């Protein structure tokens, strides 16, 4: 192993007063944690001595959420009952919470609505984008390595709209674009490998070819800057139970760029997206703005749990989260290289920062029993069959000592 640096840094700048005497990796982890401006956020979450590296599947519980849900159940539902749709703000929650998520993904207010599952929102986005595309464009390009549901939904949308699915690797998208391209559906971060795809460059290429870009942000929102408005993304979707810590099955969200909202034609025109929902008229007239993305009655309990969870982001800059994320994954990879017996694991996560999300995926021959052993010893990651160990680093509550301990226990498991 190379000699460790005596400067403690994770944003490219040396931190004054952060030198240390213990040159071991454990000592470096302690010094990095001591200098971490986000370290105090860990206290906002319900955690124990487990090293929790599965926040890219289900984020940890913010401590204040149970009390908020108790209030919703006992007072807003139990006492106010139907009055809470107005008096407790239930009816406007999808747009209000959408505006709370907006700065985390680089969007101005009024473009995100919260509700339904990610899959349902993928369906809305792909069909609506197909309807927005110019005449004669009948191809939907889909990330060939996409999360399965995205592919299933896109295929169904293609059958419904008379389009043709074209599976393509994200790196090959520019070459696959053409005069028949209507929509391109891509994942910002690959769920298996943690590879970060070039959202700005690919969006620009899609637009240059005359198509619309739809991005799935499930593995990037809350972990790194997205820049939806800055980069001209047309539509986007994402879940809220990963890095946004909204809780199991918490509602997803749909982003429709303001320039498309007037023409956005949802394939699921439910009553709550009607311009006058309580008129109960037989004909559908869409509401203005992000409300068009709504469908049915909002799932209030999980939605308000999400709203409460988002309070942990108060005063937090996504750029600081990204800097720590890269430092954590760098340090974990360094610890793995130092501790793990040579040849037992291989990283499939890109080394380049510009190509890395907030997880590390390690190929391991005995991945399933290895992950089981890790969990038994207090390191919780997850498995992607057949041979990938996946470790998600949530900077709001994961520290450098966690990364060092996880790598050390992984080495013990593999050596044992």
Protein Blocks (a to p, Z undefined) as FASTA:
>chain_A
ZZddfbdcfehpacehiacfblcfklmmmmmmmmmmklmmmmmpccdfbdcfklmmoccd
dfklmmmmmmmmmmmmmmnmmmmmmmnommmmmmmmmmmmmmmnopaehiaccedjfklm
mmmmmmmmmmmpcghiacdcddfkbcfklmmmmmmmmmmnopacddddfklmmmmgcfkl
mbdcddfbafklopacdfklmmmmmmmnopacdddfklmgopacfklmmnopabdcddfk
lmnonoghiacdddddfklmmmoccfblcfklpfblmnopabdcddehjllmpcbdcdfk
lmmmmmmmmmmmgopafklmmmmmmmmmmmmmmmmmmmmcghkaccfbdfblklcccbdc
dddfklmmmmmmmmmnopacddddfkbccddddfklpcfklmmmmmmmmmmmmmZZ
